Amino acid sequence: MATKSRPDETASGISRRSVLAALGHLGIASLLAGCAVPRREATWRLPGEGVVVHRGDRDFETWRRAMPWQDWVAARTPECIARPADRGQLREALLHARQQGLRVAIKSGGHNVSEAFLREGGMLVDLHHFNGVEVDAATASATVEPALWGRDLSLHLSEAGLAFPVAHCATVPMGGYLLGGGVGINTDHWGIGCHGVTGAEVMLADGTTVDAGSPGHEDLLWAVRGAGTGFFGVVTRYKLRCAPLPRDVRENVFVFPAARVAEVVQWLEGLVEDGMPDTEVMMLLANSPGPAPGAPPVTLCIARVVLFCDSESASRERLARVLAGPMASQAVFSETMKAATIDSLMIGSVDAARGLGFGRSHVNTIWTARTAEAATAAAEMVSRAPSPKTHAVISLRKHKALPEDACFSALDRGFVGCYGVWDKASDDAVNIAWSEASREALQPFASGNYINELDAFRRPDLLKRAFSAEAFARLQALRKRYDPQGLFHDFPGLS
Ligand SMILES: Cc1cc2nc3c(=O)[nH]c(=O)nc-3n(C[C@H](O)[C@H](O)[C@H](O)COP(=O)(O)OP(=O)(O)OC[C@H]3O[C@@H](n4cnc5c(N)ncnc54)[C@H](O)[C@@H]3O)c2cc1C
């Protein structure tokens, strides 16, 4: 498969768009677990480009710290980290783990909010080298490996006149994103990411590779579509169904004081219900510096409507529907018809100064049918956030039908998330306390949780709210069938 190098790390610092894209992470102050003397065979290595480091190796801690995407690193230490160069080495790693009695955790891009891939003991398999992509314009499909960034996929697809609902942040890889669902660009119309997964190659606990969805493995494809951190195999490839690339993309932004958040939500809900095709409706709640030195920051509510059309005239026609009614004209600031591309919607999220990351972060999100109330609670939380980078994102959708053949089974019209983002380790405690308070503030309005943005180490009870009861039970039964000896870790909080 063709591989794509990372984009140059030249993008700007935190901007409006980068804040919007800064969907979050996890952080608390961590005292590193002491490097215990390895109990198992610590000389096992992989040849060539494959890497294995064991606890006690001189550079082990450097490798461990390099696993998460963010600066905060969970205080959990695997016994060894293996970075296989190819499928043969991946198989060798799994068989070695079985033979040594090591439980296995998988990492594609390390963006998981709870750093679920970092477990105490066992083997961490890092799929860093699995970042290939192939696009077939004729069938409007793509085959991707798990460490491929959403942005890299998007660039390849654009060349072929195609698009896919990749994450809003450029660096989010396809592996964990698709496995847990994928609430990405124009998701209300292009679908939840995992709904576009038409096939997958999975390496099972015994080292065999199977095609999920092939006869006898239909259940496996069902699980690939949404099991998230509860999956019981290694996804080495996804096959995706893509959408035609819109030829005229326009960003429209309307800024209001946070006090009007409920009205803004109602306005945007009306637009969504109106059934405008290919329109993404989101809101950002963020703090702006006060109007004078020493003045307290002002919390703003920024409505962002992105139109995915095929011509400027179609975009203008659709914008007229957005501008109809009283709300748009009451914005304290607005900018309309700003030309955009899928890439420009994403790339602002890359912050070279921070080494591509956003420092330290922790996130809590909910699905809700009570978006105005949840957004009001989020605005209140943002107004007393300890870090100026902390923000909330609200996304609205019309379509909430779930395909029957997907494990992904929690979805509602509103998606509300509080994203704590800060820089210094010394601020971990206060920011984590804020994040935990924001989770409690949002939860009363939740109809469900999103497995990709759920810290189940802290709240394992919320796992069942990320799935229907039927899907959760079916997933656990499939785990017993496909991984009877429990090689792979279960959900955080359950193993
Ligand atoms: C900056 C940022 C922006 C984000 N934006 C969005 C967004 O717009 N929309 C959205 O829906 N989500 C978003 N997310 C959340 C994101 O979808 C999840 O963090 C997702 O888990 C990241 O994928 P990953 O490959 O980095 O997973 P990792 O962190 O590498 O892995 C997480 C877990 O997934 C499982 N896993 C991962 N890869 C595999 C594999 N190949 N085979 C088997 N199991 C695997 C493992 O259980 C692992 O512990 C964002 C996160 C961040 C940090």
The ligand as an SDF file (V2000), in Angstrom:
LIG
                    3D

 53 58  0  0  0  0  0  0  0  0999 V2000
   -7.2680   16.0990   19.0780 C   0  0  0  0  0  0  0  0  0  0  0  0
   -8.3470   15.0900   18.9850 C   0  0  0  0  0  0  0  0  0  0  0  0
   -9.3950   15.3140   18.1100 C   0  0  0  0  0  0  0  0  0  0  0  0
  -10.4180   14.3700   18.0030 C   0  0  0  0  0  0  0  0  0  0  0  0
  -11.4390   14.6210   17.1360 N   0  0  0  0  0  0  0  0  0  0  0  0
  -12.4320   13.7210   17.0090 C   0  0  0  0  0  0  0  0  0  0  0  0
  -13.5020   13.9550   16.0990 C   0  0  0  0  0  0  0  0  0  0  0  0
  -13.5710   14.9660   15.4080 O   0  0  0  0  0  0  0  0  0  0  0  0
  -14.4700   13.0150   16.0300 N   0  0  0  0  0  0  0  0  0  0  0  0
  -14.4220   11.8660   16.7680 C   0  0  0  0  0  0  0  0  0  0  0  0
  -15.3090   11.0220   16.6230 O   0  0  0  0  0  0  0  0  0  0  0  0
  -13.4310   11.6280   17.6240 N   0  0  0  0  0  0  0  0  0  0  0  0
  -12.4420   12.5270   17.7700 C   0  0  0  0  0  0  0  0  0  0  0  0
  -11.4340   12.2790   18.6610 N   0  0  0  0  0  0  0  0  0  0  0  0
  -11.4780   11.0580   19.4670 C   0  0  0  0  0  0  0  0  0  0  0  0
  -10.8690    9.9070   18.6800 C   0  0  0  0  0  0  0  0  0  0  0  0
  -11.8190    9.3710   17.8030 O   0  0  0  0  0  0  0  0  0  0  0  0
  -10.4360    8.7900   19.6260 C   0  0  0  0  0  0  0  0  0  0  0  0
   -9.4740    9.3180   20.4900 O   0  0  0  0  0  0  0  0  0  0  0  0
   -9.8560    7.5900   18.8920 C   0  0  0  0  0  0  0  0  0  0  0  0
   -9.7550    6.5240   19.7970 O   0  0  0  0  0  0  0  0  0  0  0  0
   -8.5060    7.8940   18.3370 C   0  0  0  0  0  0  0  0  0  0  0  0
   -8.0260    6.8510   17.5370 O   0  0  0  0  0  0  0  0  0  0  0  0
   -6.5560    6.2900   17.7530 P   0  0  0  0  0  0  0  0  0  0  0  0
   -6.2590    5.4640   16.5620 O   0  0  0  0  0  0  0  0  0  0  0  0
   -5.6010    7.3450   18.1120 O   0  0  0  0  0  0  0  0  0  0  0  0
   -6.8060    5.3420   19.0010 O   0  0  0  0  0  0  0  0  0  0  0  0
   -5.7010    4.8660   20.0270 P   0  0  0  0  0  0  0  0  0  0  0  0
   -5.6070    5.8960   21.0830 O   0  0  0  0  0  0  0  0  0  0  0  0
   -4.4700    4.4710   19.3320 O   0  0  0  0  0  0  0  0  0  0  0  0
   -6.3760    3.5510   20.6010 O   0  0  0  0  0  0  0  0  0  0  0  0
   -7.4780    3.6190   21.4570 C   0  0  0  0  0  0  0  0  0  0  0  0
   -8.0210    2.2380   21.6870 C   0  0  0  0  0  0  0  0  0  0  0  0
   -8.6790    1.7880   20.5060 O   0  0  0  0  0  0  0  0  0  0  0  0
   -8.4100    0.4070   20.2800 C   0  0  0  0  0  0  0  0  0  0  0  0
   -7.6810    0.3260   19.0030 N   0  0  0  0  0  0  0  0  0  0  0  0
   -7.0800    1.3400   18.3440 C   0  0  0  0  0  0  0  0  0  0  0  0
   -6.6250    0.8960   17.1680 N   0  0  0  0  0  0  0  0  0  0  0  0
   -6.9330   -0.4110   17.0970 C   0  0  0  0  0  0  0  0  0  0  0  0
   -6.7420   -1.3970   16.1080 C   0  0  0  0  0  0  0  0  0  0  0  0
   -6.1390   -1.1210   14.9460 N   0  0  0  0  0  0  0  0  0  0  0  0
   -7.1830   -2.6550   16.3390 N   0  0  0  0  0  0  0  0  0  0  0  0
   -7.8110   -2.9560   17.4920 C   0  0  0  0  0  0  0  0  0  0  0  0
   -8.0250   -2.0620   18.4720 N   0  0  0  0  0  0  0  0  0  0  0  0
   -7.5940   -0.7870   18.2670 C   0  0  0  0  0  0  0  0  0  0  0  0
   -7.6360   -0.0660   21.4600 C   0  0  0  0  0  0  0  0  0  0  0  0
   -8.5520   -0.5740   22.4120 O   0  0  0  0  0  0  0  0  0  0  0  0
   -6.9960    1.1970   22.0050 C   0  0  0  0  0  0  0  0  0  0  0  0
   -6.7800    1.1370   23.3930 O   0  0  0  0  0  0  0  0  0  0  0  0
  -10.3960   13.2010   18.7940 C   0  0  0  0  0  0  0  0  0  0  0  0
   -9.3490   12.9820   19.6890 C   0  0  0  0  0  0  0  0  0  0  0  0
   -8.3370   13.9200   19.7820 C   0  0  0  0  0  0  0  0  0  0  0  0
   -7.2390   13.6810   20.7540 C   0  0  0  0  0  0  0  0  0  0  0  0
  1  2  1  0
  2  3  1  0
  2 52  2  0
  3  4  2  0
  4  5  1  0
  4 50  1  0
  5  6  2  0
  6  7  1  0
  6 13  1  0
  7  8  2  0
  7  9  1  0
  9 10  1  0
 10 11  2  0
 10 12  1  0
 12 13  2  0
 13 14  1  0
 14 15  1  0
 14 50  1  0
 15 16  1  0
 16 17  1  0
 16 18  1  0
 18 19  1  0
 18 20  1  0
 20 21  1  0
 20 22  1  0
 22 23  1  0
 23 24  1  0
 24 25  2  0
 24 26  1  0
 24 27  1  0
 27 28  1  0
 28 29  2  0
 28 30  1  0
 28 31  1  0
 31 32  1  0
 32 33  1  0
 33 34  1  0
 33 48  1  0
 34 35  1  0
 35 36  1  0
 35 46  1  0
 36 37  1  0
 36 45  1  0
 37 38  2  0
 38 39  1  0
 39 40  1  0
 39 45  2  0
 40 41  1  0
 40 42  2  0
 42 43  1  0
 43 44  2  0
 44 45  1  0
 46 47  1  0
 46 48  1  0
 48 49  1  0
 50 51  2  0
 51 52  1  0
 52 53  1  0
M  END
$$$$
